[in-house]
Amino acid sequence: MEEYINSEIRPLLQGDGGEIEFISFDGETLRVRLRGECSFCSKTERCLDWCEEKILKDTNKSVKIIAEKKRPYFRDR
């Protein structure tokens, strides 16, 4: 799953200034960290739903994505 995130999902998000990092996968739940533009985007839930659908379509695995947002230090104020 880590390789899939890095090769398929990550480049798409990077194209919009976002960043996604794989944290863990237990077979059902995928944990990721969102950075860059993704760290404060208001459409995160829709994007994660899209990611879940893309993973199902491409890998035939149904996953639930849990994301934590990591804001850049200059956005914490």
DRENDO-1510 file (C-alpha; in Angstrom, 1 decimal, always signed):
<recs>
REC; n; res; u; v; w
REC; 1; MET; +0.0; +0.0; +0.0 .
REC; 2; GLU; +2.9; +2.4; +0.7 .
REC; 3; GLU; +4.2; +1.9; -2.8 .
REC; 4; TYR; +0.8; +2.5; -4.2 .
REC; 5; ILE; +0.4; +5.8; -2.3 .
REC; 6; ASN; +3.8; +7.0; -3.3 .
REC; 7; SER; +3.5; +6.1; -7.0 .
REC; 8; GLU; -0.2; +6.8; -7.7 .
REC; 9; ILE; -1.8; +9.2; -5.1 .
REC; 10; ARG; +1.2; +11.3; -4.1 .
REC; 11; PRO; +2.0; +12.7; -7.6 .
REC; 12; LEU; -1.6; +13.8; -8.1 .
REC; 13; LEU; -1.7; +15.7; -4.8 .
REC; 14; GLN; +1.7; +17.2; -5.4 .
REC; 15; GLY; +0.4; +18.6; -8.7 .
REC; 16; ASP; -1.9; +20.8; -6.6 .
REC; 17; GLY; +0.7; +21.7; -4.0 .
REC; 18; GLY; -0.3; +19.0; -1.5 .
REC; 19; GLU; +1.7; +16.2; +0.0 .
REC; 20; ILE; +0.7; +12.8; +1.5 .
REC; 21; GLU; +2.8; +10.5; +3.6 .
REC; 22; PHE; +2.1; +6.9; +4.3 .
REC; 23; ILE; +2.1; +6.1; +8.1 .
REC; 24; SER; +0.6; +2.6; +8.3 .
REC; 25; PHE; -1.8; +0.1; +6.8 .
REC; 26; ASP; -3.3; -2.8; +8.8 .
REC; 27; GLY; -5.3; -4.4; +6.0 .
REC; 28; GLU; -8.4; -2.3; +6.5 .
REC; 29; THR; -7.3; +1.1; +7.7 .
REC; 30; LEU; -4.8; +3.3; +6.0 .
REC; 31; ARG; -3.2; +6.0; +8.0 .
REC; 32; VAL; -1.7; +9.0; +6.2 .
REC; 33; ARG; -0.3; +12.4; +7.1 .
REC; 34; LEU; -1.3; +15.4; +4.9 .
REC; 35; ARG; +1.1; +18.2; +4.4 .
REC; 36; GLY; +1.4; +21.3; +2.2 .
REC; 37; GLU; -1.8; +22.6; +0.7 .
REC; 38; CYS; -3.6; +19.5; +2.0 .
REC; 39; SER; -2.9; +20.5; +5.6 .
REC; 40; PHE; -5.4; +23.3; +5.5 .
REC; 41; CYS; -7.6; +22.4; +2.6 .
REC; 42; SER; -11.4; +22.6; +3.2 .
REC; 43; LYS; -12.1; +19.7; +0.7 .
REC; 44; THR; -10.0; +17.1; +2.5 .
REC; 45; GLU; -12.9; +14.7; +3.2 .
REC; 46; ARG; -14.0; +14.7; -0.5 .
REC; 47; CYS; -10.4; +14.1; -1.6 .
REC; 48; LEU; -10.0; +11.2; +0.9 .
REC; 49; ASP; -13.2; +9.7; -0.4 .
REC; 50; TRP; -11.8; +9.9; -3.9 .
REC; 51; CYS; -8.6; +8.3; -2.8 .
REC; 52; GLU; -10.6; +5.4; -1.2 .
REC; 53; GLU; -12.5; +4.9; -4.4 .
REC; 54; LYS; -9.3; +5.0; -6.5 .
REC; 55; ILE; -7.6; +2.4; -4.3 .
REC; 56; LEU; -10.7; +0.1; -4.5 .
REC; 57; LYS; -10.7; +0.5; -8.3 .
REC; 58; ASP; -7.0; +0.0; -8.8 .
REC; 59; THR; -6.2; -2.6; -6.2 .
REC; 60; ASN; -9.6; -4.2; -5.4 .
REC; 61; LYS; -9.0; -3.4; -1.7 .
REC; 62; SER; -11.6; -1.6; +0.4 .
REC; 63; VAL; -9.8; +0.7; +2.8 .
REC; 64; LYS; -10.8; +3.5; +5.3 .
REC; 65; ILE; -8.3; +6.3; +5.2 .
REC; 66; ILE; -7.6; +8.2; +8.4 .
REC; 67; ALA; -5.6; +11.3; +7.9 .
REC; 68; GLU; -3.8; +13.7; +10.2 .
REC; 69; LYS; -3.0; +17.2; +9.1 .
REC; 70; LYS; +0.5; +18.5; +9.6 .
REC; 71; ARG; +0.5; +22.2; +9.1 .
REC; 72; PRO; +3.8; +23.9; +8.2 .
REC; 73; TYR; +5.2; +25.9; +11.1 .
REC; 74; PHE; +4.5; +29.2; +9.4 .
REC; 75; ARG; +0.7; +28.3; +9.2 .
REC; 76; ASP; +0.3; +27.5; +12.9 .
REC; 77; ARG; -0.5; +31.1; +13.8 .
</recs>
